[in-house]
Amino acid sequence: MNPTAALKAILSNQYVNEDEEEYTVELLPGMRETELAAFKRRLPNQFLPPEIEELLRFSTGFLFSGLEKIRFDAFDEFGFEELFPRSIQLAGDGYGNFWVLDLDAKGNWGPVYYVCHDPAVVVKHSDSLAHFIKDVDEFGRLGSASKMDKIHEEKVFTIWEAVPEFTEQHKGDLGLPQSFLQTLPAQFMIADLTKQPVGTGFAWGKSGANPVIVRFEDKPIWVLERKAKKGFLSRLFGSK
């Protein structure tokens, strides 16, 4: 099912919010031809997948209780480029956390990730935009029993509490080009979500304040620097 079909499939659904009030999906208007052309020019490779173009002609997003405005056209608004150099900021939860769709350099639209700041983790949330729309529908129908709520309320803490695995450049075969590894710091953690299922992720904040994060090409692989802990005298005299 493409994203337009996924969206149309939930338009007649009735939901009940936390105040026991009924509501339905409220669509945002679609793009006109001139708007589509301008949007394409901003995208990587100036490419817009046909199924996304169909969606944007129909609607640029929708309103849904419990979430900030869901938008399909919020390109380059997320800002955390170390994690996602090219992205669509789909929605926020109202607490500074966001659902972000990853784009590659060719302009293809990929999985959706939930980026949380407290705890500081990234979770693979949905395999595609169509699946994300279905997840929003499930959230409206099932509330705390939905996948979206469980990731928001439980998975982020499970991922944060897991012990990160740091390694050194010269240890092991990491499956990455030596030319790339040679650019990395002495100790680092590799978060590889290439073959990982929805609901898995990594703690981007485990390496301390102002973390150094490097994305490997367009792949769902991130490298996080392990910063050396400062001793008492270093902290006292501000040594770097």
Helices and strands as residue ranges (DSSP letters): H 3-8, E 15-16, E 22-23, E 26-27, H 33-42, G 44-46, H 50-58, E 61-63, E 70-71, E 87-92, E 98-103, E 109-117, E 120-126, H 129-142, G 143-145, H 147-150, I 151-155, H 156-161, E 166-168, H 178-181, E 187-192, E 201-202, E 213-215, E 221-225, H 232-237
